[in-house]
Amino acid sequence: MGIGYSRNGYPKEALFLYHEMVCRFGQLDNFAFSMALKACSDLGDLRTGRAVHAQVLKATEDPDQVVNNALVRLYSEDGCFEEAIRVFDEMPQRNVVSWNSLIGGLVKKDGVFEAMEAFRIMQGTGMGFSWVTLTTILPVCARVTALVSGKEDANEERGGSNEFRNSPEYKKVWKRLMEEAGYVPDTGVVLHDVSEETRAMWVCGHSERIATMFALINTGSGMPIRITKNLRVCLDCHSWVKIVSKVTGRVIVLRDTNRFHHFKDGMCSCKDYW
């Protein structure tokens, strides 16, 4: 019941249930701690979050990755970055959510260069990244470029995806890929009644393509690329990623709502059926 409250937008009810569980059972487990910490983050209730953290430290069970991620998120979102870093550094294992929480906290603290460095370290671990990572870091890239060039203004953080697609690095890599592959977008996957040019622009702007391009530019040659998408990958994007894996020699692992797609040498593990 508690996790249902937490996941469906009832954080106050989730915390009330947590307090009841504390009174009734005394010692709680990681499942209860993660539920309460998520509720505290959603409510911006740092005081209660600290109390839950104290109970985590007193528990006989070591905190799991979900609890640690929830703590990083809680402290990052409330501006307590030293505590967030401390939890992050002490984590025995980290996943994409851990890094997203850290990077998001750095961005919120206005540490754009630190966020970029954290992203580079994240990629150096071979972790890959998710769409959440990308939507967090793309505006940072635009802002860092503006800061370096001395042209930052209030609008530099907007439209990170468009800024990235118009960047010299993106255009250079895109041109090379398209020239070597002879790729032409299949605009039939766009169902809207718009011009052919707009259809091609929309197809080429799908999140998995932007994520792949970002990884090609910002990770070392030969390093596997890992992407998570919360929708089913479209037919043309699937074909495009196959082409990219062949042209670049990269292994690309794309997880959509149906399955994992392992692309290598122009082939996909799904055998074009998903």
BAVEXKE-52162 format. One record per residue (C-alpha): x, y, z. Coordinates in Angstrom, 3 decimals, m for minus. Example, Ala and Ser with C-alpha at 12.3 -4.5 7.8 and 13.67 -1.06 7.14 Angstrom:
2
<kegu <12.300; m4.500; 7.800>>
<kegu <13.670; m1.060; 7.140>>
END
This chain:
274
<kegu <0.000; 0.000; 0.000>>
<kegu <2.778; 2.421; 0.934>>
<kegu <4.597; 2.118; m2.359>>
<kegu <1.268; 2.660; m4.115>>
<kegu <0.828; 5.947; m2.285>>
<kegu <4.396; 6.953; m3.097>>
<kegu <4.197; 6.113; m6.802>>
<kegu <0.776; 7.620; m7.411>>
<kegu <1.254; 11.106; m6.045>>
<kegu <0.244; 10.679; m2.406>>
<kegu <3.491; 11.348; m0.505>>
<kegu <1.769; 12.590; 2.658>>
<kegu <m0.199; 9.359; 2.912>>
<kegu <2.985; 7.361; 2.302>>
<kegu <4.765; 9.162; 5.144>>
<kegu <1.781; 8.728; 7.470>>
<kegu <1.865; 4.992; 6.780>>
<kegu <5.623; 4.954; 7.393>>
<kegu <5.177; 6.590; 10.794>>
<kegu <2.536; 4.000; 11.647>>
<kegu <4.942; 1.228; 10.679>>
<kegu <7.688; 2.730; 12.861>>
<kegu <5.335; 2.865; 15.866>>
<kegu <4.093; m0.672; 15.273>>
<kegu <7.246; m2.532; 14.265>>
<kegu <10.174; m0.380; 15.389>>
<kegu <12.827; m1.738; 13.024>>
<kegu <11.977; m1.367; 9.339>>
<kegu <13.579; m2.584; 6.113>>
<kegu <14.968; m0.982; 2.965>>
<kegu <11.614; m1.198; 1.216>>
<kegu <10.022; 1.042; 3.863>>
<kegu <13.010; 3.413; 3.910>>
<kegu <12.969; 3.903; 0.135>>
<kegu <9.215; 4.596; 0.217>>
<kegu <9.623; 7.212; 2.956>>
<kegu <12.640; 8.893; 1.344>>
<kegu <10.843; 9.213; m1.988>>
<kegu <7.886; 10.800; m0.189>>
<kegu <10.228; 13.230; 1.599>>
<kegu <11.825; 14.227; m1.718>>
<kegu <8.428; 14.756; m3.327>>
<kegu <7.343; 16.945; m0.415>>
<kegu <10.681; 18.743; m0.018>>
<kegu <10.632; 17.609; 3.616>>
<kegu <14.337; 17.573; 4.450>>
<kegu <13.789; 17.411; 8.205>>
<kegu <11.820; 14.166; 8.028>>
<kegu <14.229; 12.876; 5.388>>
<kegu <17.141; 13.335; 7.798>>
<kegu <15.198; 11.446; 10.461>>
<kegu <14.612; 8.576; 8.031>>
<kegu <18.329; 8.608; 7.145>>
<kegu <19.170; 8.293; 10.846>>
<kegu <16.900; 5.247; 11.044>>
<kegu <18.605; 3.794; 7.960>>
<kegu <21.987; 4.078; 9.713>>
<kegu <20.647; 2.390; 12.851>>
<kegu <19.034; m0.492; 10.965>>
<kegu <20.522; m3.981; 11.108>>
<kegu <20.219; m4.246; 7.306>>
<kegu <22.705; m2.286; 5.177>>
<kegu <21.065; 0.255; 2.828>>
<kegu <20.572; m1.096; m0.673>>
<kegu <21.071; 0.783; m3.934>>
<kegu <17.461; 2.025; m4.033>>
<kegu <17.779; 3.573; m0.568>>
<kegu <21.143; 5.165; m1.374>>
<kegu <19.776; 6.580; m4.639>>
<kegu <16.818; 8.011; m2.744>>
<kegu <19.183; 9.656; m0.248>>
<kegu <21.296; 11.213; m3.016>>
<kegu <18.130; 12.553; m4.627>>
<kegu <16.784; 13.909; m1.318>>
<kegu <19.941; 15.820; m0.425>>
<kegu <20.647; 16.978; m3.988>>
<kegu <17.176; 18.384; m4.531>>
<kegu <17.265; 20.203; m1.195>>
<kegu <20.643; 21.798; m1.909>>
<kegu <22.545; 19.745; 0.685>>
<kegu <25.217; 18.775; m1.757>>
<kegu <27.974; 17.840; 0.682>>
<kegu <25.679; 15.228; 2.190>>
<kegu <24.652; 14.014; m1.265>>
<kegu <28.321; 13.597; m2.247>>
<kegu <29.054; 11.772; 1.009>>
<kegu <26.267; 9.250; 0.376>>
<kegu <27.306; 8.880; m3.273>>
<kegu <30.980; 8.277; m2.397>>
<kegu <30.072; 5.654; 0.214>>
<kegu <27.795; 3.672; m2.102>>
<kegu <29.235; 0.192; m2.738>>
<kegu <27.549; 0.140; m6.159>>
<kegu <26.127; 2.832; m8.416>>
<kegu <23.709; 2.659; m11.345>>
<kegu <22.396; 5.192; m13.869>>
<kegu <19.879; 6.531; m11.323>>
<kegu <22.726; 7.222; m8.866>>
<kegu <24.630; 9.255; m11.452>>
<kegu <21.478; 11.050; m12.642>>
<kegu <20.772; 12.160; m9.073>>
<kegu <24.320; 13.421; m8.649>>
<kegu <24.439; 15.239; m11.990>>
<kegu <20.983; 16.724; m11.455>>
<kegu <22.063; 18.024; m8.066>>
<kegu <25.195; 19.614; m9.531>>
<kegu <23.121; 21.323; m12.213>>
<kegu <20.699; 22.622; m9.598>>
<kegu <23.666; 23.952; m7.592>>
<kegu <24.793; 25.744; m10.790>>
<kegu <27.892; 23.590; m10.996>>
<kegu <27.793; 23.179; m14.765>>
<kegu <31.457; 22.317; m15.202>>
<kegu <31.281; 19.857; m12.301>>
<kegu <28.190; 18.288; m13.905>>
<kegu <30.051; 17.851; m17.193>>
<kegu <33.012; 16.294; m15.385>>
<kegu <30.678; 13.929; m13.503>>
<kegu <29.103; 12.909; m16.811>>
<kegu <32.518; 12.196; m18.337>>
<kegu <33.489; 10.085; m15.319>>
<kegu <30.145; 8.287; m15.582>>
<kegu <30.833; 7.438; m19.220>>
<kegu <34.345; 6.341; m18.335>>
<kegu <32.863; 3.621; m16.124>>
<kegu <31.025; 2.172; m19.137>>
<kegu <27.738; 2.833; m17.360>>
<kegu <25.926; 4.274; m20.366>>
<kegu <23.114; 6.750; m19.753>>
<kegu <19.357; 7.158; m19.910>>
<kegu <17.079; 9.736; m21.494>>
<kegu <16.925; 11.476; m18.092>>
<kegu <20.718; 11.868; m18.206>>
<kegu <20.522; 13.309; m21.681>>
<kegu <17.777; 15.845; m20.952>>
<kegu <19.777; 16.974; m17.909>>
<kegu <23.159; 17.269; m19.574>>
<kegu <22.248; 18.722; m22.990>>
<kegu <21.273; 22.161; m21.634>>
<kegu <24.483; 22.045; m19.584>>
<kegu <26.513; 21.521; m22.763>>
<kegu <24.866; 24.559; m24.344>>
<kegu <25.555; 26.628; m21.256>>
<kegu <29.184; 25.532; m20.929>>
<kegu <29.753; 26.471; m24.565>>
<kegu <28.188; 29.856; m23.895>>
<kegu <30.273; 30.409; m20.757>>
<kegu <33.495; 29.523; m22.544>>
<kegu <32.665; 31.810; m25.466>>
<kegu <31.512; 34.599; m23.152>>
<kegu <28.052; 34.721; m24.701>>
<kegu <25.886; 33.335; m21.909>>
<kegu <22.485; 34.891; m21.393>>
<kegu <19.233; 33.825; m19.767>>
<kegu <18.092; 31.892; m22.813>>
<kegu <21.220; 29.752; m23.267>>
<kegu <19.848; 26.902; m21.172>>
<kegu <16.732; 26.447; m23.332>>
<kegu <16.467; 24.194; m26.286>>
<kegu <19.441; 22.021; m25.377>>
<kegu <18.449; 19.404; m27.916>>
<kegu <18.215; 21.938; m30.761>>
<kegu <21.476; 23.566; m29.678>>
<kegu <23.176; 20.183; m29.763>>
<kegu <21.807; 19.272; m33.214>>
<kegu <23.053; 22.588; m34.563>>
<kegu <26.512; 22.281; m33.021>>
<kegu <29.573; 21.829; m35.268>>
<kegu <30.442; 18.521; m33.574>>
<kegu <26.980; 17.083; m34.220>>
<kegu <26.910; 18.224; m37.851>>
<kegu <30.383; 16.821; m38.495>>
<kegu <29.616; 13.362; m37.105>>
<kegu <26.136; 13.288; m38.671>>
<kegu <27.510; 14.191; m42.093>>
<kegu <30.185; 11.500; m41.908>>
<kegu <27.685; 8.847; m40.859>>
<kegu <25.191; 9.753; m43.551>>
<kegu <27.799; 9.962; m46.317>>
<kegu <29.321; 6.593; m45.443>>
<kegu <25.965; 4.871; m45.008>>
<kegu <23.946; 6.548; m47.758>>
<kegu <21.090; 6.804; m45.278>>
<kegu <17.741; 8.350; m46.252>>
<kegu <15.095; 8.767; m43.500>>
<kegu <11.922; 6.689; m43.819>>
<kegu <9.389; 9.437; m43.195>>
<kegu <6.507; 6.981; m43.453>>
<kegu <6.762; 6.408; m39.713>>
<kegu <5.479; 9.991; m39.152>>
<kegu <1.685; 9.909; m39.219>>
<kegu <1.081; 13.674; m38.994>>
<kegu <m0.016; 15.628; m42.080>>
<kegu <3.098; 17.788; m42.467>>
<kegu <5.644; 18.496; m45.177>>
<kegu <8.262; 15.935; m46.148>>
<kegu <11.007; 18.186; m44.784>>
<kegu <9.274; 18.420; m41.415>>
<kegu <8.749; 14.650; m41.341>>
<kegu <12.467; 14.058; m41.909>>
<kegu <13.368; 16.596; m39.221>>
<kegu <11.042; 14.913; m36.704>>
<kegu <12.334; 11.415; m37.439>>
<kegu <15.957; 12.525; m37.135>>
<kegu <15.162; 14.229; m33.836>>
<kegu <13.951; 11.111; m32.034>>
<kegu <15.484; 10.774; m28.585>>
<kegu <17.422; 7.565; m29.268>>
<kegu <19.218; 9.222; m32.194>>
<kegu <20.169; 12.291; m30.199>>
<kegu <21.364; 10.055; m27.365>>
<kegu <23.436; 7.949; m29.769>>
<kegu <24.990; 11.012; m31.380>>
<kegu <25.773; 12.491; m27.985>>
<kegu <27.522; 9.288; m26.948>>
<kegu <29.498; 9.091; m30.201>>
<kegu <30.840; 12.602; m29.622>>
<kegu <31.461; 12.389; m25.882>>
<kegu <32.757; 8.851; m25.321>>
<kegu <35.932; 7.106; m26.404>>
<kegu <36.149; 5.273; m29.708>>
<kegu <35.169; 1.638; m29.312>>
<kegu <33.338; 2.166; m26.029>>
<kegu <29.889; 0.490; m25.941>>
<kegu <26.902; 2.828; m25.974>>
<kegu <23.946; 2.100; m23.690>>
<kegu <20.629; 3.914; m24.070>>
<kegu <17.268; 3.553; m22.314>>
<kegu <14.034; 4.698; m23.997>>
<kegu <10.622; 4.775; m22.339>>
<kegu <8.798; 4.158; m25.636>>
<kegu <9.019; 1.519; m28.341>>
<kegu <11.814; 2.327; m30.800>>
<kegu <10.417; 3.242; m34.231>>
<kegu <11.243; 1.216; m37.354>>
<kegu <13.431; 3.879; m38.944>>
<kegu <15.398; 4.581; m35.755>>
<kegu <16.020; 0.852; m35.428>>
<kegu <17.381; 0.769; m38.984>>
<kegu <19.470; 3.886; m38.333>>
<kegu <21.093; 2.467; m35.191>>
<kegu <21.996; m0.700; m37.113>>
<kegu <23.734; 1.466; m39.705>>
<kegu <25.579; 3.453; m37.019>>
<kegu <26.811; 0.271; m35.334>>
<kegu <28.229; m0.921; m38.651>>
<kegu <29.832; 2.373; m39.710>>
<kegu <31.373; 3.177; m36.309>>
<kegu <32.175; m0.344; m35.132>>
<kegu <30.434; 0.455; m31.851>>
<kegu <28.272; m1.925; m29.841>>
<kegu <25.018; m0.120; m29.057>>
<kegu <22.600; m1.472; m26.455>>
<kegu <19.167; 0.131; m26.650>>
<kegu <16.465; m0.787; m24.190>>
<kegu <12.917; 0.173; m25.163>>
<kegu <9.585; m0.824; m23.602>>
<kegu <9.644; m4.229; m25.300>>
<kegu <13.196; m5.559; m25.020>>
<kegu <16.932; m5.000; m25.114>>
<kegu <18.311; m4.402; m28.608>>
<kegu <22.006; m5.307; m28.961>>
<kegu <23.368; m3.719; m32.146>>
<kegu <26.707; m4.884; m33.527>>
<kegu <28.202; m4.729; m37.033>>
<kegu <24.889; m3.641; m38.550>>
<kegu <22.842; m6.417; m36.958>>
<kegu <20.404; m6.440; m34.030>>
<kegu <19.828; m9.235; m31.540>>
<kegu <16.063; m8.992; m32.109>>
<kegu <16.500; m10.106; m35.755>>
<kegu <14.322; m7.110; m36.729>>
<kegu <11.351; m8.470; m34.828>>
<kegu <10.203; m6.711; m31.656>>
END
